[in-house]
């Protein structure tokens, strides 16, 4: 697979891959840790922006909780990641790029 094709696949699917990886490795997603790592204080942002960030964090935590209840194994996570990377919309998006066969 050529480098440009790999970059496009990752740029278009990094967020889904991140969520799957967080779920797979059971990474705790605590609000105060996320805000601290992003160097965000509740006083530094407008209340509507902070509300949007907190809403996004809650949504991600809900998704992670659902994955935990499903007890997905590592093979299933690998399959889900492959589906995310090579979903039909992505392949159509990059279909104009030539694919070099590597030996």
N, C-alpha and C positions, 0 to 999 in steps of 0.2 A: 504494500500500500504506500503510495507516495506521501511525502511529508505534508503537503498542503491539504490533502484529503484527511489525514489524521487530525490536523489542527482544526479543520472545519467540523469534524465529528465531535471533537472535545468542546469546542466553543459553543456548539448548539446543544450539547447534552450535559455539560458540567454540573448544572444544578440538580438534575435527576440522579446523576452518579453520586453527588455529594450526599443526598438524602439516603440513597441505598447504602452507601458506606457508613454513614452515621448509624443507620439501623443495624447493619451487619455487625458492627463493632460495639454496639450498645453504648454509644457515647452520650453521657448525660448533657442535656442542653438546658442549663440554668440561665435564667434571664440576666441575672447580675453578672455572670461570667461572660456572656455574649456581649453585653454592653461594655464591660471592662476591656475585653479583648479588642473591641472596635473603637475604644477610646471615646465612648459616648457617655455623657452624664445626662441625667434627666433634665437638668437645668439648661443644658447647652442647645437643646432642640425645641422647636415649637411643639405645642402639645399634640397637634394633629399628626406631625411626623413621628413623634414618639409613640403615639397610639398605633400608627401603621406598623412601626417596627415591632412593637409588642404583639400586635395581632399576627404578624408573620411568624414570630417565634412560637406563639401558641399553636398556630397551624402546623408548623414543623414538628412540634412536640406531639401533637395529636397523631400525625402520620407515623412518627416513630413508635408511639404506643400501639398503634394498630399492627405494625410489623412485629412488635414484640409478642402480641397476642397470637399472631399467626404461626409463630415458631418456625420461621423460614430457615432452612439449613444452608450451608455454604454453597452447595451445588445450585440450589434455587436462586441464591443471590447472584451467582455467576451468570446464570441464564437470564435473569432480569436485567443485569448490566449489559449483556449482549443485545437484548431486545431494545434497550434504551439507545445504545450506540447505533444499531443497524435497523431502526424502525423504517418503514416504507417511506415516510416523508423525508427522512434524512437522505436516503439513497437517491431519491428523485432530485433533491436539492444539489447534490454533488455529482450527478450523473454526467455532467458535461466535462468532468475532469478525466483525463486518461489514467488508467490504472496500469502501472508497470509490474510485470511479472518478475519476481525476485527468485533467483535460484539458490 
